[in-house]
Amino acid sequence: MIFPMNAPMFDLLILSIMTLEDSYGYQISQKIKKVSNTKDSTLYPILKRLQEQGFLSAYDQPFQGRNRRYYKITESGLRYYQMLLAEWSAYKEAVDLILKGGDES
């Protein structure tokens, strides 16, 4: 995709994935690659920031003889996600209105 990804969009996508199930980094990155050509190494600082802000928690789980770090959305993460989703919806509606020629202002 040619449209740039910014921090709020990354947050929205990551938290959206987390609302469905706890996920590990590689799993998250594969889903995000469907809309962005972002490198895997870009994801981990974002996950760490979201964890430091209290929006995600993390736990390790054994997998094939080693630990895999899973991320889980917190209550404050859910509230932040809902706020981002509302902002995205308003933004998308405004863009769609302009694209359809409906903005006369």
N, C-alpha and C positions, 0 to 999 in steps of 0.2 A: 504494500500500500504506500502511496506517496504522501499521505497526510502525516505530519509529525506527531509524535507522542510527547505529551508533557507530563509533569509529575501528577497533577490531579487525575489525568486519564489512566496512568499506570495504577494509581491508588484505586480508582473505580474498578478497573478490570481485575486486579488482584483480589480485592475485597469481594467482588462479585463471585469469583471462583470459590472463595472461602465460604460463602453463604451456602453453597451446595454440599461441600464436604471438606474435611481437613485434607490438605495437600502438601506435597513436598516440592522443593524448588524446581526440579527438572519437569515434573508434571505441570506446574504452573507455567513454566517457560514455553512448553510445547503448545499450550492453549493460547498464550499471548502471541506466539509467532504466527498465528492465523491472521492477525491484523497488523503486525509490525515485524520488521526484520531486525528486531533488537537482539543483541547477543545475550547469551545466558549470563555472562559476567555482569551485565547491567542490572539484572533482576535482584541479585543478592543484597546489594546496598539498599535497595528499596524495601525489601523484606525486613532488613535490619532496622531501617528507619521506622517502618510501621510498627515493628515490635517495640522499639524504644518509646514511641509515642503512645503505646498501650492499646493499639488497634488490633494487634495480633499477639498471640502467645505461641510458644514453640515447645515441642517435646520430641525426644528421640525414640525411635522404635526399631528393634532389630529387623534386618532384612538381608538374607543371604550372607550371614556371618559378619555383617557390619551394621552400624547404626544409620538410619535415615532420619533426617530432621523433618518433622511435619509442622505445619503452621495451622493455627486455628484462630478464627475471628473471635474477638472479645465483644462484650456488650457495648463498650464505647466504639469499637470498630463497626458494629452494626449501625450505630447512630451516625457515625461519620459516613458510612456507605449510603445510608438513606439520604443524607444531605447531598452527597455527590450525585446520587442518582436523580434527585429532584433538579439539581443544577444542570445535569446533562440533558434531562427531558426538556427543560425550558430553552436551553441552547439549541438543541436539535429542532424544536418547534420553530424557533426564530429563523434558523438557517433554512428549514424547509419552506417557510413562508416566503422568504426572499427568493429561493430557487423557483418557486411556483409563480412568482410575479405578484404576490399578494400584498407586498409591503408598499403602501402608497405614501408613506411619510417622507 
